[in-house]
């Protein structure tokens, strides 16, 4: 494990611990202060979850996630909330892995690429950390709120990095949200090249199959985070606040480079991955919630998943042992001010290519 891994891991871990610690300290300070300030109804344990997710054809995934206010927030009277949200997760996120040998002329380069094979597969992204800052403002009649947030995501295994910004709008029992993700850095890149002699590939071969000299045999690889976005809608119900169906649409941009002599960029292939998720989250008890649904990436068969979440404290609304609806003195929007920001797991690409580049001669 290198120093870079240790430093970045320690920074993310400290940020997450500090966010929880600062909230716990603030809650304790309010309890000891004068009664001029109304104390928080909940504490930091009520906003911290342990998650376990199981999905078809995937390894089990585990995470700890928390959302905590920064500064004083009165759950009955405050209209503005500034918060920090953080998580550490294992095996959340996909890596699209391409082992590719392309067979086609490269546009604009006048070269020929010789095909061997192509293999695409999914891998897991490993352990990731996420830290974000958010703001929510409750409307005057407390029937709606708007929110904005910014996050930084980091994968410890392969040093994937991603920034994200998001927006939320809650009105009544309805919630709309959108997130935009941008990869940071150029990722890990490898390039090597050597000269070989080999025949021209069909259909470019000559009648006597004359070997071509000075063919560039290029090996290249790149690993980087995918950029993209997701948009979603979820809804709860006035007398069944423990129930939340949702639908989410996502889109990823995946880039692959073809490089020739001395690493010169010949062409970039752009691949787009779209898909959707549809599911329902239900609070069974004040401690246990279950999220079950269906994930359908484009070009791949869909997969069912189930996620079990354990809240260290308690949630207000639950099918068994909790309230079913809001009290008369609190609107649905206000009761959702501490809901966690919904975001898509990190997505990355690993690309490995071998290219046989025949530079054209007069007899071609």
N, C-alpha and C positions, 0 to 999 in steps of 0.2 A: 504494500500500500504506500503510495508516494506522498510527499509533503503537500502537494497541491490538493490531493484528496482530503487529507486531514484538515487543512486550513478551511477549505470550503465547507466541509461537513460540520466542522466546529462552529463556523459562523452561522449556518442555517439552524443548527441545534440551539445555539445560544439565543438567536432571535425568537425561536419558538418558545423556549423556556421563559425568556424575559417577558413575552407577551402574556403568558399564563400567570407568571409571578406578579406582574404589575397589576393585573386584574384582581388577583387574590389580595394583594396589599391594599388596593383601593377599596375593595369590599370590606376588609377588616377595619380600615380607617373610618369608613362610614358608620360602622356599627358602634365604634367608640366615640364618635363625634356627637355634637348636640343634636336634638331631635328637630332642629329647624329644617334639616334635609331629610326627605323621606328615603329610607334605605332601599337598596335593590331588592326586588322580590326574589331574584335568582342569584346564584353565585357561579364561579367559573366552572365548577363541576357539571352544572346543568348544560353548559355549552361545549362540552368536550365529549367526543365519541371515539370508540374503538370499532373498527370495521373489518369484516371478513367477507370477501366476495368470491363466488364460485361461478365460472362460466364455461360453457361447452368448449372443449379442445384447448383450455387454458389452465395454467397452474393456479392454485389458490392465491388470492391477493389479500394483503392485510394493510391496514392504515390506522393512524391516530390523527384526528383532526380536531381543531379547536377554533372558536371565534370569541374574541374578548374585546370589550369596549376600552377605548383610550380616554382617560379622564372620567369625570363624573357623568353618569347617565341615569336619570330618573325614569323608570319604566312606566310611570303614570302621567308624567307631565312634560318630559323633554320631547322636543320636536326634531332634534338633530343628533345623529349618532356617528361618531368616528370610531372605527374598529380595526383590529388586526386579525387576520385569519391565517393560520398556518397548518401544515400537515407534513407527516413523514409516512411514506408508503413503500410497500414492497410488491413488485411485479405488476403495478398498475401502469398501463401504457403499452402501446404496440410499436414494434420495429418492423417496417417493411424491408425485407432483405432480398436483394437482387443479385444473382450470379448470372451474368449476361454476356453473351457473345453475339454481336449484332451482324446481320447480313444485309447490307444495303449501302448504296452510295451515300456518302455524307454530303448533304446539301451545301453547295457553294465551295466545296473544298477540292472537287475533282479526284477524290480518292475512293478506293473500294475497301469495304470492310468484310472480312471473311467470317462466316458463322460457324460456330461449333454447337452451342446449346444455350438454353436459357432456363433458369430455375428461379421461381419466386416463392417466398415463404414468409411466415410470421415468426417473430421472436418476441421475447419479453424485454422490457426496458430496464428492469432491475429496480434498485432502490432509488427513490426520488424524494426531494424535499421541496416544499413550496411555502412562500411567505408573501403576504399581500396586505395592502392598506385599502380601506374602503370608507365611503361616506354615504349616509342615507338621510333624507329629509322628508319628514312627515307633513302632509298637507294640513291646512288650517282646520278642516272638519275631521281630520284623522281617518279619512276613508281611503287614502292612497299615499304612496311614497315613491320617490325616485332615488336611484342610487348609482354610484360610479365606483369603480375599483381598479387597482393595478396590482399585478402579481409578477413574481420572479420564480421560475421553476428550474431545478437543477437535478440532473441524473448523476449519481456518484460513480457508477461503473464506467460509463463511456464519456463523461463530461459533457453530456448534452445540456444546452442552456436555452431557455425560452422566456420571453417577456409576453405579458398579456394585459389587455385592458378590457373592461366590461361595463355594461350598463344594465340597469334593472328598472322595471316599472311595475308596481303592484297597485291594483285598484280593486276594491272589494275582495272577492275570493280568487281573483285572477292574477297571475304573475307572468310577465314577459321579460325575457332577458337575452342578451347577445354578448358574445366574447370574441375578441380578435387576438390571434396569436402570431408572434413573429420570432423566428429563430435568431439567436445571437451568435456572432462569430461565423467563421467559414467551416467549422467542423474539422474533423481529422481527415487529412488528405495524404494519399500515398501515390507515387508515380515512378515507374521504371520503364526503360526502353532499351532494346538491343536490336541489332540487325541480323536477319536470317535470309536464306534463299529458299524459295518454295514456289510451286506452280501457281498460276493464276487460278482463282476459284471460278467455277461456272456461275453465270454464263459468260464470264470475261476471259476464259482461258483461250489460248491460241490453238490452232489445229494440231500442232506438234507438241503441245503442252510444254512449251519452253519455260524453264524456271525463271522466275523474276529475281533479280539480285537487289540487295539493299532494301528488303522489305522490313518495315518497322513493326516489331512485335512489342506491343504496349500493354503493360499491366497497370491498372489504376483502381483506386478504391477511395470512397468518401463516405463519411458518417456525419450526419447532421440532423438537427431537429426540423420537422416539417412546419411550415407556416400554414395558417388557415383561419377558419372561424367556425363558430357554432351558434345557432339560435334555438330558443326553446320556449315552450309554454307549459305552465302547470296550473292546476286549479285545486282548491280545497272547497269545502262545503260548510255552510253556516252551522248546521247541526251535526256535522261529521268532520270536525277539524283534524281528526287523526288520519284522514284519508287524503292522498294527493296523487292523482294520475298526472302524467306528463308525457310530452313528446319533444324530441330533440333532433335537429338536423345539423350535420357537420360536413365540412369540406376541408381537404388537405391538398397542398401543392407540393409535389415531389419532383426534384430536379436531378437529372443524371447527365454527366458530361462525357463527351467523346473527345479525347486529346490525341494529338499526333506528334510529329517530330518536335523534340525539345519541350514537350508539354503544352504545345500551342492548342488552344481551345478550337476544336473544329465544329462542334455542334452541341447544343443542349436539348435533351429530350425532356419535355414536361409531362408529367403524369398527374392526374387528378383523382383523388380518392374521395368519394361521397358516400354518405350513408345516413341512417337514422336510428334512433332509439325510441322505443315506446314502452312505458311501464307504469307501475303504481307503487307508491311508497305508503306504508301503513304503520302507525304506531300501535303495536299490540299491547304493550304495557308502558308505564312511565319510564322504564329502563330499556326496553327492547323494541326496535323497529325493524321492518323487513322491506326491502326494495327488490321487486322482481320485475323482469321485463325481457325484451327481445332487441338484439342489436343486429342490424342488417347493413354491412358494408357493400358498396357496389362491386359487382364482379365476384362476390364470394357468398357462400351460403350463410344464412343468418344463424345466430347463436343465442340461446337462452341464458339468462344469468339470474342469480339471486344474491343479494347482499344483506347481511345481518349486521345491525348496528347496535352497540351497547352504549348507552349514555351513563357516564360516571355519576351524574346527579339524577335529576328527574325532569321529564317533559310534562307540560300541563295537560296535553290532550292525548288520550289513549283509548283504545277500544275497551280494554279491561283495566279498571283501577284508576282511570283518569277522567277528565271532563270531555264531553262530546262537542260542546259549543262554547262560544265566547260568553263571558259575563256581560251584563248590560253596560258596565262602565268602561269596556275596552273594545275597540273595533278590530276587525280581522287584520287590517293593515298594521296597526300598532303591535298586535300580538306576533307579527312576522318580522319585526325589526331585527331580531337576533337569529333569523334563519341564515344558514350558511350559504355563501355564494356558490351557485352551481357552475362548475367548469368541466371541460373535457380533459381526460387524461392526456399526458404528453404523448405525442406521436413522433417517431423518428424514422430515418431511412439509413440502411447500410447498402452500399452499392459496390460491387466488385465486377470489373470488366476486363476481358482480354480481347485486344483488337489486332488483327493482321492488316496492316495498312500498305496497300500496293499503290505507290505513286505512279500515275499514268505515264506511259512512254509513247513514242510516235506510232508504234505498231499496235496500240490498243484501239 
